[in-house]
Amino acid sequence: MAKKKNITLNQIAEKMDKGFKAVDKKIEDLTEITRDSFDAVDKRFDKVDQRFDVVDQRLENVELKLSNVAYRFEIEEVKQRVTILEKKIGVKIR
């Protein structure tokens, strides 16, 4: 039969302390990895935000240009009206 080994309270406390320190180290490592990952994500979002700013500016420019453009149906309507007027006054410009 195996001989029983007596363990003191100090030995138990030392083992527990060693175990807690190992867990603390793992938690610190995970915290650092998580922080680094979030920093990388933040940098990517900063780049995405910059690109959206550029897209916003370009869209705004397009909207400004289009606000002064007549729509196709409006042009067609005006052409028809001019044709009618030309017939009424007996003038053909085209």
C-alpha positions in Angstrom: 0.0 0.0 0.0 1.2 3.5 -0.9 2.4 5.7 1.9 0.2 8.7 2.7 1.8 12.1 2.2 0.9 14.8 4.6 0.3 18.2 3.1 0.4 21.3 5.2 -1.9 24.3 4.8 1.1 26.4 3.6 1.7 23.9 0.8 -2.0 24.0 -0.2 -1.9 27.9 -0.1 1.3 27.9 -2.3 -0.3 25.6 -4.9 -3.5 27.7 -4.9 -1.5 30.9 -5.2 0.5 29.4 -8.1 -2.7 28.4 -9.8 -4.3 31.8 -9.4 -1.2 33.5 -10.8 -1.3 31.2 -13.9 -5.0 32.1 -14.4 -4.2 35.8 -14.0 -1.4 35.6 -16.6 -3.8 33.9 -19.1 -6.4 36.6 -18.5 -3.8 39.3 -19.0 -2.7 37.6 -22.2 -6.3 37.4 -23.5 -6.9 41.0 -22.5 -3.9 42.1 -24.5 -4.9 40.0 -27.5 -8.5 41.4 -27.4 -7.2 45.0 -27.1 -4.9 44.5 -30.1 -7.8 43.0 -32.1 -10.1 45.9 -31.3 -7.3 48.4 -32.2 -7.0 46.7 -35.6 -10.8 46.8 -36.1 -10.8 50.5 -35.1 -8.2 51.3 -37.7 -10.1 49.5 -40.4 -13.3 51.4 -39.4 -11.3 54.6 -39.6 -10.4 53.8 -43.2 -14.0 52.9 -44.0 -15.2 56.2 -42.5 -12.7 58.0 -44.7 -14.0 56.2 -47.8 -17.6 57.0 -46.9 -16.6 60.7 -46.5 -15.2 60.6 -50.0 -18.3 58.9 -51.4 -20.6 61.4 -49.6 -18.7 64.3 -51.2 -18.8 62.8 -54.6 -22.6 62.0 -54.3 -23.1 65.6 -53.1 -21.3 66.8 -56.3 -23.4 64.6 -58.5 -26.6 65.9 -56.8 -25.5 69.5 -57.4 -24.9 68.8 -61.1 -28.2 66.9 -61.5 -30.2 69.7 -59.9 -29.6 71.9 -62.9 -30.4 69.1 -65.5 -33.8 68.7 -67.2 -35.3 65.3 -67.2 -35.8 63.4 -70.4 -39.6 63.5 -70.2 -39.5 67.2 -69.7 -37.4 67.7 -72.8 -39.7 65.4 -74.9 -42.7 67.4 -73.7 -41.1 70.7 -74.7 -40.2 69.3 -78.1 -43.8 68.3 -78.7 -45.1 71.7 -77.6 -42.6 73.4 -80.0 -43.7 71.2 -82.8 -47.3 72.2 -82.2 -46.4 75.9 -82.0 -44.4 75.6 -85.2 -47.4 74.0 -87.0 -49.8 76.7 -85.8 -47.6 79.6 -86.9 -46.6 77.9 -90.1 -42.8 77.8 -89.4 -40.6 74.8 -89.7 -37.1 75.4 -88.2 -35.8 71.9 -88.4 
